[in-house]
Amino acid sequence: MSDPTTPSGLPVRVPQANLAPTLRDDDTPDASPGERPDAPVRSPAEIQRIMGSYQRGTRRGRSEAAAPPSERSTEGEDE
């Protein structure tokens, strides 16, 4: 009997087939892989605030990187 393959000829993946028996996860998790049960619950307003701060920081970093060295902020640098 040959190993099963995909239509393109690649071997079919069998999850946890190469793990030692003590490492195999016999239980199926209740949560989907993208969800963490201990993840904090944030309000839409808090997420908007966090993402806005991230976006402002990205814009600031890009504009400072594009500025000539004489115009760059020296905040946090020792002179």
Buried (B, 14 or more C-beta within 10 A) or exposed (E): EEEEEEEEEEEEEEEEEEEEEEEEEEEEEEEEEEEEEEEEEEEEEEEEEEEEEEEEEEEEEEEEEEEEEEEEEEEEEEE
